[in-house]
Amino acid sequence: MQLVVLISNAGTGTNLKAIIDGIKNKKIDAKIVAVISDKEDALGLKHARENNLPIEICPKKENLLPLLQKLNPDFICLAGWKQIILDEVILAFPNKILNLHPGVIPDSFNGVALNPDGTPGLWNKGMLTDKAIQNFLDQKATHAGSSIHFLTLQFDFGPVLARCFEQIKSDDTVESLYGRLKKKENELYVEVLQRLTGASTKHEKDEIRNIMYPIKNEDLLYRDECFKIMGILFKVYKTQGGSFLEKYYQKFIAELLKEEGIEFQEQVPVKLQFNGKSMGIFYVDFVIKIGEATIILEIKKHENFGTKNIDQVRSYLKAMNLKLGILANFTHSGVKFKRIVNLY
């Protein structure tokens, strides 16, 4: 298996060193094909040079995707990387980017993960390391914790692969607490990579991923094709924001689909029938064909999805005998998605 490790001058390189040592000790069955830093003065580069690892300097976040595509790693390990990872990078490498977050990330977005003593763990969403450690102290938490998760389009949230905890002492400072937690973070990264890289076949690797991150069969349906469409929707939101009417988003999306060379139809009329009789005609915003997949895309402009919107797309799928629809909602705070599957 091939790994790429991303570092910066914000850290000391201990996670990179732990991964290198884990490979040397044969705990991690992988090869580091590149260490990428955004700065040439990153301390972790010393470990890369001492072990003759390829080094790439990537000062601009826009240049990261083509570099990663060239390297084509099995997993990408964020180890002190401070640049924002662009959405298109996440979409290009789904469930392949590992991030270490200084907080106890829950398994569900509205959930809470517990500390070893049963008290609520602090997520520390949006906090960098120093602020996160200080927050553990300020909130008088019983434990500090860190999580390794797959990076997703949701900020500081994604399938959690593992967590580690350190009990907080009454006289702890940020330095003393993080000094102990950091050692456990290093061990945690090795443990996670040991599990991910220990499988010898693709089937075994998928089984390991499913144990860590249970995936329903419908979640796998047209997964790559869905990511392509989501990438286009994010590009529209990034360039145009969330203030236009539905009809303009449809025009923006159509332009990008054309640029990408993706086959599609707009405002597709479909007859609704019952007992062999025509009951009227409805119009689907987009019917998109990528490879063997034919996917409905319906655009909305509400703050939240309603059951009526979801039922509408499900009815379209049944009438057209298709399996997957994407409901996209452009709001002032972002673009939201809902995958709707028709397996019956």
N, C-alpha and C positions, 0 to 999 in steps of 0.2 A: 504494500500500500504506500501511496505517496502523500506526504504532508507538506503544507506550506505554513510557516509560522510568521505572523505579523507582529512586529514590535515597534516601539517608538522611544524617544528620549524621555518619555514620562515615567518609565519604569527602570528597574535595575537588571532585568533579564533573568530573574530567578525561574520563571516558568519555562522559558526557553531552555535553560540549563537542565531543569528537571526532565523535560521531554528528551533532550539529547542523552542524558544519563539513563533514562528509561529505555531508549533504543539500544544503548551500549550494553545494558544489563539484560537485554532480550525480554523485557517486560512488554515493550511496545514493538509489534512486528510491522515496522514501517521504515521508510526512508524519508528524510527531510530533503526535498528537491529545491527548496529556496527559503531563505529568511529575508523577509521584506520589511524594510524600515522606511518611515517617511523622512527621517533625518540621518545624516551621516555620523552624528555624534551619539547615537543611541548606545547605551552601555551594553546592551545585549549583543551587539555586533562582535564584541570581544569573544564571546562564546562561539559564535559562528565561525570566526576566523581561526580560533584555536582548533576547531574540528573540521576545517577545510570545507565548510558548507557554502554553497552558492549564495551570494548576497545580491539583492536588488534594492535600489533606492527609488522610492515612489513618492515624491513630494506632493503630487496633486491627486486628489481622490478620484478625479475623472479618468486617470490613467490606470487605476487598479484593475478594472474589469478586463481590459485586453491583456494585461500581464498575467492575470490568473487564468484566463482562457488559454493562453499560450502554455502555461505550466500544467494545466488540467489535473489538479490534485484530487485525491479522494476526499480529503478533509482539509479545512482551513482553520488554523488555531489562532484566535486573537489572544495575544499575550502582552497586554499593555498598549495595544494599538489605540491611538487617540483620535484619528480621523473618523469622520462620519462614514459609515459604510452605505453607499448609495443603494437605493431600492433595486436598481437593475443588477447589482452584484448579488443581492440576496435572492432575487428571482432566478438568476443564472445558476446558483448553487444552493438549491433548497435542501435543507437538512444536511448540509455539509459544512456550515460555518459554526464553529464552537466559540462561545464567548464565556468568559469568567466575569460574573457580576458580584460586586460586594454587597449582597443582600440575599434574603431568603425569598426567591421567586416562587409564587404559588403554582399549582398545577393547572388551575383555571384562572381566567383573567379577574374574576370577581371573588376568587377564593383567598384563603390564607393558609400558608404552610406553618407548621408548628415547630417550635424549638424542642430539643430533647426532653425538657421538663414539662412539655405540654402547653407552654405559654405561646402566644402568637409571635411568629417570626417577623422581623421588619424587612419589607421588600426593598426599601431605599430606592425606589424607582426614580430615575433621572439623576442620581447622585454619583459623582466620581468618588474614588477611593477615600480620600481624606475626609470629605464631608459625610460619606456613608459611615465610616468608623466613628466619627464624632457623633453622628445621630444615634448609634447604638448606645453611646454613653449618655447623651442628653435625654433620651427616652427611658433611661434606666432599665434597659433590656437585660434579661438574664444571660443571654447568649448573643454573640456576634455570629453571623453566618455568611457563607458565599455559595453561589450556585453556578454550575456550568450548564449551559443550555444551548440549543440550536437557535441561531439568530433568525428572526422572522421580521415581517414588516411592522409588527407591533413593537413599539419602543420598550426596551428592557423586559421583553417577555418572549417566551418560546418554550418548546418542549424541554423540560428539565431532565438532564441526564444524571446529575448527582448533586448533593449538597454536602458541605462540611460545616462544623460548628466549633466554637471556642467559648467556654464559659468566661463570663466577665468578672473580674475581681474588683473589690471596692476601691482599690488604689490605682486602677488602670488609667493609663493615658492613651492617646491615639497611637503613639509609638509602641508602647508595650503590648497593647491589645493586638495591633496589626502585625507586630513581630511574630506573635504566636499563631495568629490566623493564617499568615502568609505561608508558613511551613505546611499547614494542612491544605492550603490551596495548591501548592506544588505537588503534594502527594495525590490530591484529587484529580488533577489534570492527567497524571500518569495512569491512575486507575481507570478513568474514562476512556482514554486512548487504548489502554490494554484490552478493554472489552470490545471497543469498536474495531480494533485491528487484529484481534485474536482469531477471527473466523477465517477460514481458508477458501470458502466458496461464496459466490454471490448470494445463494440461498441462505447460508448461515449468517452472512452480514445483514440481510434483510430481517432475519429472525431476531437478531440481536437488537436492531433498530426498533423493531416492533415491540420487544419486551420493554425497552426504555421509553419508547414513545408509541403507545398502542395506536394503530391506524386501522380504521374501518375500511372494508373493501371499497365502499363508495368514495372514500377520500383519495383512493388511488386512481379512480376513473379519469382518464384524460388529464393526468396531473401536469405533465410537461406542457401540453397544449393550453391548459388553463393558465399556467404561469406566463406564457407568451401574451395572452390577452390581458392579464392583470398588469403586465409591464407596460402595455400600451395605455391602459387606463391611468396608471400612475404618471406616465409622461404627460398625458393631457392635463391632469390636475396640477402637476408641477409648473406647467407653462401657462395655464389659463385660470387656475384657482377654482373656487367653488361658487361663483356668483351668477353664472349664466343660466339661461333656461335650458330645458332638456334638449330642445331641437338643435341648439348650438353645440352641445356636447356630442350629439350624434354626428354633426358635420366634422368636428375635430377628430373623432374616432375614425370616421370613414377615411379621412385624409391619411392618418397614420397607418391604417390597414393597407391602403394602397401603396404607401411608401415601403411597407414591409413585404409587399408582394403576397399578401394573404387573401385568399379567395373569400368573398362575402357577398351577401345580398342585404339590402335595406328595405324596411317596411314591407316585409313579406306577407302577403295575404294568405290566410289559412281559413278554410271553411270549417265551421263547427257543425257537426252532425249528431243527430240523436234518432235512433230507430230508423236509420236510413234516410232521414229527412234533414235538409239544410236548415240550421237554426241561426245562420248569420255568418258574418266574416269578421275576424279580428286580424290585427296587424302586429307582427313581431318586429321589434326595432332592428335587430341584426340576426342573421343566420350565418355563422362563420365556419368555414371548413379548413381544417389544418390536418393534413395527412388523411388518416382514416376517421378522424373525429369530426363530427358536426355538432356545433354548440350554439345554443341560443344565448344572445346577450340582450338584456333588457335594461334600459337606462331610466333612473328615477332621480328626483330632486326633492328629497325629503330629509328631515333630520334623522329619522330612524326608519328601519324597515317595519312594515306592518304585515300581519298575516295575510291581508288581502293581496299585497304585492307578491308574496311568496306563493300563495295559492294560484295567482294569475299565471306565473311562470310554470308552475307544475301542470296547470291545465294546458298550456301551450305545448309542453313536452309530450303529454299524453296524446293530444290531438295530432301532433306531427310525428309521433312514434320515435322520439329522440330521447337520449339518456341524460344529457347534462345541460343545465342552464345556469347562467351567471346573472345575478341581479346586482347591478352597480348603482350606488347611491352617491351622488356628488353633493357634499355639504361644505359649509364654510371651514370646518375643522379637518376635512380630508375626504378621501374617496373610500367608501366602505363596500365590502363584497359579501355576497352570500351565494354559495354553491348549492344548487338544487338538483337533486338526482332523482331520476325516474327509472327504477330497476324493474318495474312491473308492467 
